[in-house]
Amino acid sequence: MLTRADVLCGQINLQKGITGTINLLSYLEANLQTGPKTQNLAITGDGGGGGNEGSLQKKPLYNAFLYFLQEPPVKDGKVVGFGRRNQVFQANSRDRPRAAIYASRNLNLWLVNEFCSQDIVTCLWKRKEEEDVYVISAYLDINLTEVFPKMLEDLLMLAERQRKDVILCTDANAHSSMWNSEDTNKRGETMEELILSHNLTVQNNGDHFTFYRAQARTIIDVTMTRGRVSSSIANWHV
């Protein structure tokens, strides 16, 4: 059980490909160590084509990692490309998973099946001397009528009743000034309502784009937290 160490957290949309997975594994290999350091979490993220990296020093080395994946590579219904050295969490569903969580084995994570689906993966991160945290990876499909599924709001309400912290990393496919988009669209307004009604803190800093494709450049990847874990987030950046 890891209790006193830096944890490198990140978000990346792998665009269903192995290349991004290989690059992620190489990045983690270069930034992990075995000795504990401080208490802070460094949150990172990436929307596919861009790159968000969190760091606590010029060449950060961390004792553990927790990555929130969207559109991971899948074969026969299983997320592939990550080997067996660490932990990969996905929903037990017949649908192709579009969300997953990848974490080092020294983090005590438990899959919460009732709050998992094709597009949402939830784990409870049990920390020995600190608050338990619900960690959630979510892919919000721009082609669906609902901006976010009811399951996500039900989970946030449960966490509130249980007084558990939350880290939610989502490919929101939405624009809002809350995360420094150049505009706010209807999807963004709906996400803003979710954030405000559940007292979430948006951790995004700066106006660097998180998604690049052809002529499109946007900020659609959002890191949200609630509870004491919010003050542990350090150096979120693209």
C-alpha positions as CSV (number, residue, x, y, z in Angstrom):
1,M,0.0,0.0,0.0
2,L,1.4,3.4,-1.0
3,T,0.7,6.1,1.6
4,R,3.5,8.7,1.5
5,A,4.6,9.3,-2.1
6,D,4.1,11.4,-5.2
7,V,1.6,10.0,-7.6
8,L,1.8,10.9,-11.3
9,C,-1.7,11.3,-12.6
10,G,-2.6,11.8,-16.2
11,Q,-5.3,11.7,-18.8
12,I,-4.9,10.7,-22.4
13,N,-7.2,9.8,-25.3
14,L,-5.3,7.1,-27.1
15,Q,-7.5,7.3,-30.3
16,K,-7.8,3.5,-30.2
17,G,-4.2,3.1,-31.3
18,I,-1.1,1.3,-30.1
19,T,1.3,4.1,-30.9
20,G,-0.1,6.4,-28.2
21,T,0.0,3.5,-25.8
22,I,3.7,2.8,-26.5
23,N,4.5,6.5,-26.0
24,L,2.7,6.5,-22.7
25,L,4.5,3.5,-21.4
26,S,7.8,5.0,-22.4
27,Y,6.9,8.2,-20.6
28,L,6.0,6.4,-17.5
29,E,9.2,4.3,-17.5
30,A,11.2,7.5,-17.7
31,N,9.4,9.2,-14.8
32,L,9.0,6.5,-12.2
33,Q,11.2,5.6,-9.2
34,T,10.9,3.4,-6.2
35,G,11.7,5.8,-3.4
36,P,8.9,7.9,-1.8
37,K,9.0,11.7,-2.1
38,T,6.3,14.1,-1.0
39,Q,2.5,14.1,-0.6
40,N,1.5,16.0,-3.7
41,L,-0.4,14.7,-6.7
42,A,0.7,15.9,-10.1
43,I,-2.3,15.9,-12.4
44,T,-1.7,15.6,-16.1
45,G,-3.9,15.1,-19.2
46,D,-4.0,14.7,-22.9
47,G,-6.7,14.9,-25.5
48,G,-5.1,13.0,-28.3
49,G,-2.5,14.8,-30.4
50,G,-1.7,17.2,-27.6
51,G,0.2,16.5,-24.5
52,N,-0.4,17.4,-20.9
53,E,2.3,16.7,-18.4
54,G,2.5,17.4,-14.7
55,S,5.8,17.9,-12.9
56,L,7.0,18.8,-9.5
57,Q,10.6,19.5,-10.6
58,K,12.6,19.8,-13.8
59,K,12.9,16.0,-14.2
60,P,10.1,14.6,-12.1
61,L,10.3,11.1,-10.7
62,Y,7.3,9.5,-9.1
63,N,6.7,6.4,-7.0
64,A,3.3,5.5,-8.5
65,F,1.0,6.5,-11.4
66,L,-2.7,6.7,-12.1
67,Y,-3.8,7.3,-15.7
68,F,-7.3,8.0,-16.9
69,L,-7.7,6.6,-20.4
70,Q,-10.2,7.4,-23.1
71,E,-10.6,5.4,-26.4
72,P,-7.9,2.8,-25.5
73,P,-6.9,0.1,-28.0
74,V,-9.2,-2.9,-27.7
75,K,-9.2,-6.5,-28.9
76,D,-12.0,-8.9,-28.3
77,G,-13.6,-6.6,-25.8
78,K,-10.4,-6.2,-23.7
79,V,-8.1,-3.2,-23.4
80,V,-4.7,-4.3,-24.8
81,G,-1.1,-3.1,-25.0
82,F,-0.4,-2.5,-21.3
83,G,0.9,-6.0,-20.3
84,R,0.4,-7.5,-16.9
85,R,3.0,-5.5,-14.9
86,N,0.4,-3.0,-13.6
87,Q,-3.3,-2.7,-13.2
88,V,-5.9,-2.0,-16.0
89,F,-9.5,-1.5,-15.1
90,Q,-12.4,-1.5,-17.5
91,A,-16.2,-2.3,-17.4
92,N,-17.4,-5.8,-17.6
93,S,-19.5,-5.2,-20.7
94,R,-20.1,-6.6,-24.2
95,D,-19.7,-3.1,-25.6
96,R,-16.3,-1.9,-26.8
97,P,-14.8,0.0,-23.8
98,R,-14.1,3.7,-24.5
99,A,-12.8,4.4,-21.0
100,A,-10.3,2.7,-18.7
101,I,-8.0,3.3,-15.8
102,Y,-4.3,2.3,-15.8
103,A,-2.4,2.3,-12.5
104,S,0.7,1.0,-10.8
105,R,0.2,-2.0,-8.6
106,N,1.2,-0.1,-5.4
107,L,-2.0,1.8,-5.5
108,N,-4.9,0.1,-3.7
109,L,-7.7,0.5,-6.3
110,W,-11.0,-1.4,-6.3
111,L,-13.2,-1.5,-9.4
112,V,-16.8,-0.2,-8.6
113,N,-18.8,-2.3,-11.1
114,E,-22.1,-0.6,-10.5
115,F,-20.6,2.6,-11.8
116,C,-18.9,1.3,-14.8
117,S,-20.1,1.2,-18.4
118,Q,-18.7,1.4,-21.9
119,D,-17.9,5.1,-21.3
120,I,-17.3,5.3,-17.6
121,V,-14.8,3.4,-15.3
122,T,-14.9,4.0,-11.6
123,C,-12.5,2.8,-9.0
124,L,-12.3,3.4,-5.2
125,W,-8.7,4.4,-4.3
126,K,-8.3,3.3,-0.7
127,R,-5.6,5.3,1.1
128,K,-4.4,4.1,4.5
129,E,-3.9,7.5,6.2
130,E,-6.0,9.7,4.0
131,E,-9.5,10.0,2.6
132,D,-10.7,7.4,0.1
133,V,-11.1,8.8,-3.4
134,Y,-13.4,7.8,-6.2
135,V,-11.3,8.0,-9.4
136,I,-13.4,8.2,-12.6
137,S,-12.4,8.1,-16.2
138,A,-15.2,9.2,-18.6
139,Y,-15.6,9.5,-22.3
140,L,-18.6,11.7,-23.2
141,D,-19.7,10.9,-26.7
142,I,-20.5,14.1,-28.7
143,N,-22.9,12.0,-30.9
144,L,-25.2,11.1,-28.0
145,T,-28.2,13.2,-27.0
146,E,-27.3,13.3,-23.3
147,V,-24.1,15.2,-22.5
148,F,-23.3,12.9,-19.6
149,P,-25.0,9.7,-18.4
150,K,-27.2,9.6,-15.3
151,M,-24.8,7.1,-13.9
152,L,-22.2,9.8,-13.6
153,E,-24.5,12.1,-11.6
154,D,-25.6,9.2,-9.4
155,L,-22.0,8.4,-8.6
156,L,-21.3,12.1,-7.7
157,M,-24.3,12.1,-5.4
158,L,-23.2,8.8,-3.7
159,A,-19.7,10.1,-3.2
160,E,-21.2,13.2,-1.6
161,R,-23.4,11.2,0.8
162,Q,-20.4,9.0,1.7
163,R,-18.2,12.1,2.1
164,K,-15.6,10.6,-0.3
165,D,-13.3,12.7,-2.4
166,V,-13.5,12.6,-6.2
167,I,-11.1,12.8,-9.1
168,L,-12.9,12.9,-12.4
169,C,-11.0,13.1,-15.7
170,T,-13.2,13.3,-18.8
171,D,-13.0,13.7,-22.5
172,A,-16.0,16.0,-22.4
173,N,-16.3,17.0,-26.0
174,A,-17.5,20.3,-24.7
175,H,-16.4,23.9,-24.7
176,S,-16.6,26.2,-21.7
177,S,-14.8,29.2,-20.3
178,M,-14.6,27.2,-17.0
179,W,-11.7,25.3,-18.6
180,N,-10.5,28.2,-20.7
181,S,-12.1,27.3,-24.0
182,E,-12.4,30.1,-26.6
183,D,-16.1,29.7,-26.5
184,T,-18.9,28.1,-24.5
185,N,-21.3,25.8,-26.3
186,K,-24.5,24.0,-25.2
187,R,-22.6,20.9,-24.1
188,G,-20.3,23.1,-22.1
189,E,-23.3,24.8,-20.4
190,T,-24.7,21.4,-19.4
191,M,-21.3,20.4,-18.0
192,E,-21.1,23.7,-16.1
193,E,-24.4,22.9,-14.4
194,L,-23.1,19.5,-13.4
195,I,-19.9,21.1,-12.0
196,L,-21.7,23.7,-10.0
197,S,-24.5,21.5,-8.7
198,H,-22.0,19.0,-7.3
199,N,-19.4,21.5,-6.1
200,L,-16.6,20.2,-8.3
201,T,-13.4,22.1,-8.8
202,V,-12.0,22.4,-12.4
203,Q,-8.2,21.9,-12.2
204,N,-7.4,22.9,-15.8
205,N,-4.8,25.8,-16.0
206,G,-3.9,27.8,-19.0
207,D,-5.3,27.9,-22.4
208,H,-3.2,25.3,-24.2
209,F,-5.2,23.1,-26.5
210,T,-5.7,19.5,-25.4
211,F,-7.0,18.2,-28.8
212,Y,-5.4,18.6,-32.2
213,R,-6.7,17.2,-35.5
214,A,-6.2,18.8,-38.9
215,Q,-7.4,22.4,-38.5
216,A,-9.3,21.7,-35.3
217,R,-7.7,22.7,-32.0
218,T,-9.8,22.8,-28.8
219,I,-9.8,22.3,-25.1
220,I,-12.2,19.4,-24.4
221,D,-10.4,17.4,-21.7
222,V,-11.3,18.4,-18.2
223,T,-9.9,17.4,-14.8
224,M,-12.4,17.9,-11.9
225,T,-12.0,17.2,-8.2
226,R,-13.9,17.4,-5.0
227,G,-12.9,17.2,-1.4
228,R,-9.5,17.5,0.3
229,V,-7.8,15.8,-2.6
230,S,-8.3,19.1,-4.5
231,S,-5.6,20.8,-2.5
232,S,-3.2,18.0,-3.3
233,I,-3.2,18.7,-7.0
234,A,0.1,20.2,-8.1
235,N,1.3,21.6,-11.4
236,W,-1.6,20.7,-13.7
237,H,-0.5,21.7,-17.2
238,V,-0.6,20.7,-20.9
